[in-house]
Amino acid sequence: MKVAVFFLLLLPVCWAKPFHQKGLFEFMLEDEGSADLPPTDGPEIFPGAVCPFRCQCHLRVVQCSDLGLDKVPKDLPPDTTLLDLQNNKITEIKDGDFKNLKDLHALILVNNKISKISPAAFAPLKKLERLYLSKNNLKELPENMPKSLQELRAHENEITKLRKVVFNGLNNMIVVELGTNPLKSSGVENGAFQGMKKLSYIRISDTNITNIPKGLPPSLKELHLDGNKITKVDSESLTGLPNLAKLGLSYNSISAVDNGSLSNIPHLKELHLDNNELVKVPGGLAEHKYIQVVYLHNNKIASVGPSDFCPPGYNTKKASYSGVSLFSNPVQYWEIQPSTFRCVYERSAIQLGNYK
């Protein structure tokens, strides 16, 4: 009887399907219409299509990374939605490389040796949303990028110019990452990003620009310009940015923030000005209603006044600070009046430290 019971318990286990471990790219696709994907025990690629030699194809994801390829594989499955070609030796993207990939959503070309992209190379990619070109040898961004593009990452290239014609018509773009390129201020054309009505995030860090780019779109919420050679923030630098919530200007050479500059960004919540040459706390913080985080460490600030951070009185509508850093400045903490931080959320949010 005991033997019979044992086999009855074992039968459901034997009939169950084996555990299927989801891969990285399957999780990436879950938020992009995974309900329309073919079942895991059915066809993995487009009927009649063949997975390129040495690549892996599964659930409309074609992974050809780390194979030493010197060109884009031919005869890619037409139903591909994500194509991974990173960590290869591809030097050029040619017309026709992606001719049948009308459903491609993401193209990863990171860490190749690409120095040339033909003008019509991306023309067939009518649904492309993410284009990753980082760590290549590009001197300019390609023109005629798909109008459907939402995210462009091209940091660590050899790009010296950002031209307005490159971004014209890219009205669906949300994220642009262009850090660690040999850009100069003269290489960023005025209004280069102006027509991008949905652009929310820009990072141009670790370049040679000396000014905040002009003509940024009003939709912008995050602007990261850390590690550049910016020396000053004036009122014109931040005009037309009513939605900006986070501004990163760390590791520059900023010695002054003109009065009235911060009033142009009324919804700012985070301001990063650490590791600069400031001699005083930027004016206008006390009037800001939403600012909560201010990093000012590693500057040359010698004094902090009772009205530098908080408006007069205690019954104000200003948002409370959750982080204020002033360490590694020549200001002596015992010289700061206790009421200076009356609008700080809690005492631990203030970081003074010692000046060395």
N, C-alpha and C positions, 0 to 999 in steps of 0.2 A: 504493500500500500504506500509506504514511504517513497519507494522508487517511482511509482506512478505519479505521485504528487510532485516530485522533483522534475520529471519530464514535462508535466503540465506547466510548471513555472518557467521552464527553459524555453518552451516553444515561442512565446511572444518575443523573446530576445533574439532568437534565431531568425524570425521573420522580419525583424526591424531592419530598415535601411542603414548602411554604415554611416558613421559620423562624417560630415563634410566640412572641413575647415575652410572658412571663407578667406580669400586672399585680400591683400591690401587694396587692390583696385576695385574689388567687389564692394567693399565698404564705401569707397569714394563714390560709387555709382548709385548707392542706395537713395541718395537725395535727388537723383536726377532721373526720375521715371523708372525706378527699378521694377515697378509693377508690369512694365511692358517688356522686360527682359525675358528671354527664353528660359524654360525650367532647367535646373542644374543637371538633370539626367537626360536632357534632350540635346539637339545640335548646339555646338558651341560657337560656330562661326556661320557666316552666310552660306546657304546651300550652294554647293558647287565650288566654293572658294577654298583655297589652300593656304594654310598658315605659312608665312615666309620661313625659309630654312633657318633653324636654330632659334627662332622666336617662339614665344608662347602665346596662344590665342585662347581666350575663354570669356564668355559672356560679353562679347563685343569690345573686349579690351585686348589690344595687341601690344605685348611687351617685348621689345627688342633692345633692351639696355645692356651695357657691359659686354658687348660682343665684338668690339674692335671694327665695327662697320665703317667704311669710308664713303658710303652713299646711302640714300634712303632705299630700303628694299622695294622691289617691284611686286606687282600683283597683290597689294594689300587687300584684305577682305573688305568689300564695299560697305558692310554694315558697321564698320569700326566706329566707336564713339570716343575711345581714348587710345592714343598712340604714344607709346613711351620709347623714345630713342636716345635717352640720356646716356652719358658716359661712353661715347663712341668716338670715332675719328672723322666724322663727317665734315667736309670743308665747304660744301656748297649745297644750297637748296635750289633745285632747278624747276623750270616750268614742267608740269606733268608729273612731278613726284607724288602729288596728292590728288590726281585727276578724278578718281572714282570715290573719294571720301566725302560725299555730300552730307553725311550725318555726323561727321567728326565734331566733337564738343571740346576736347582737350588735346593739345599737342605739346609734348615735352621734348625739348631739344637741348636741355641743360648739359653743360660740360662736354662740348664737342670742339671743333676747330673751325666753326663756320665764319667765313669772312664775306660771303656773297650770298644774297638771296635774290633770285630773278624776279622781275616786276610782277609777273602773273603767277608766281608760285602758289600763293594762297587764294587765288581767284575761285577755285572750286569749293572752298570751305565756307559755305554759306551759313553754317550753324556753329562755327567755331566760337567758343566763349572764353577759353583759357589758352594763352600762348606763352610758353616759358622758353626764353632765349638766353638765359643767364649763363655766364662763364663760357663765352665764345670770343671770337675775334672781330666782331662787327664794329665798323667805324661809324655807321649811321643806321638808324632804324629803317626798316623797309617801308616803302609807300604801298598803297593799295591793300592795307590790312583789312580783313573782313569787317563789315559794319556791325556784325553781331558780337564782336569782341567785348568782353566785360573785364578781363584781367590780363594785363601785360607785365611780365617780369623780364627785365633785360639788364640786371646789374652785373658788374664785373665783365664788361666788354671794353672796347676801345672807342666808344662813342664820344665825339667831340661837339656835336651839334644836335639841338632839339628844334626841329623846324615845324612851323604851324601846319604846313601841307601834309605832314605825316599823320597828324591827328584829326584833320578835317573829316567830318562825317562820322566819327566814332562816338555817336551819341549814347551808346549803351555802356561805354567804359565806366567802370567803378574803381578799379585799382590800377595804379601805375607805379612800378618799382624800377628805378633807374640809378641806384646807388653804385659807388665805386666805378665811375667812368671818368675819363680825363676832361670833364666839362669845365668850361669857364663861363663867367657871367655873360660874356659876349656870344657864347655859343647857345644860349637859351633865348630863342626869339620871343619878343614881347607878345603876349597873348597866345603862346604856343598851345595852351590847354583850354583856351577860352570857350571853344565851341562844344566842349564835352559836358553836356547838361546834367549827367548823372554822376560825374566823377566825385568820389567821396574820399579817396586816400591817395596821397602822393608821397613817395620817399625818394629824395635825391640827396643821399648822404655820402660823405667821404669823396667829394669832388673838389674842384677849385673855384666854385662860384663865390663871388664876393658880395652878392646882394640877393635878397629874396626875389624870386622870379615875379614879374609883373603880369597882370591880366589873368590871374588864377580864377577858376570858375566859382561862382557863389555857392554851388552845391557842396564844396569841399568841407569835410568834417575833420580830417587829420592831415597835417602837413609836417613832414619830418625832413629837416635840413641839417642834421647833426654832422659834425666832422667836416665842416667846410671852412671858408675863409671870410665869412661875413663879419663886418666890423661894426655895423650900426643897424638899428631898427628905427625907421622913421615912420611918420604917420601914413605916407603913401604906400609903404611896403605891405600894409595889411588892409587896405581899402577893398570893399566889395566882397568881404568874407563873413557874412552874417551868421553862417552855420558852423564856423570853425569851432571845434570843441577841444582839440589837442594840438599843441604847437611845440615841436621839438627843435631847439636851437642849441643843444649842448655841443661842447667841444668846437666852438668857433673862436673868434677874437673880438666879440662884441663888448664895447666899452660904454655904450649908451643906448638907452631906449627912450626915444623922444616922448615928451608929455603928450598925451592924447592918442598915442599909437594903439594902446590896448582897448580904447573905447570903440575902435573900429571892428573889434571881434567880441561882441557883447555876450555870446554864448560859450565863451572859452571856459573849460573846466580844468585843463592841465596845461601848465607852462613849464617847459624844461629849458632853463638858462644856466645850468651848471657848467663849470669848466670854461669860463669866459673871463673877460677883463672888467666886469662891472665894478663901479666904485660906490654905487648906492642901489637901494631897492627900486625897481622900476615903478614909476608913478602910475596911478590909476587902479592899483589892485584893490584898494579900499572901496571903490565905487562898483567894482564888479559884483554882480549878483550871483553868478554861478561858479566862479572859480573855487576849486577845492584843493588842488595840488600845485605847489610852486617849488621847483628845485633851483636853488641859488648857491649851492655849495661850490667850493673851489673858485671863488671870485676874489675881488679886492674890496669888499664891502666893509667899511670901517665903523659904521654906525647904523642903528635901526631906530626909527622914530615910532612913537605911540600910534601914529595914524598911517603907517606904511602899509599895513595889511587889513585893518578893520576900520569901518566907518565909526563916527563918534557915537558914544552911548552903547548900551547893551541890547536894547530892544530894536533890533534891525531885522530886515527881511533877507539879509545876505545869507547865502549858503555857508555852512561851517566848513572850515578847512579840515581835511583829513590827512594832509601831509605838507609840512614846510621844512625844507632843509637849508641850513645856514652854516653848517660846519666848514672848516677850512677857509674861513674868512678872518680878517684881522679884528673883527668886532669882538669885544669882551662880553660874554654872556651876562655878567653881573651888572653891566651898564644898561641892559635892556629892561625897560619898565615892565612889570608883570601884566599890566593892562594892554600891552602891545598885542598880545595874542588872545584877546577876550572873545574872538569869534572862531577860535579853534575848537574842533570837536572834542578832543581830549589831549591831555598833557603829553602823552607818548607820541603824538603826531608831530611834535616840534623836535627837530634834530639840530642842536647847536654844536656840541663837541668842542674840541680844542683847536686852536690855530697853530699849525706847525710850520 
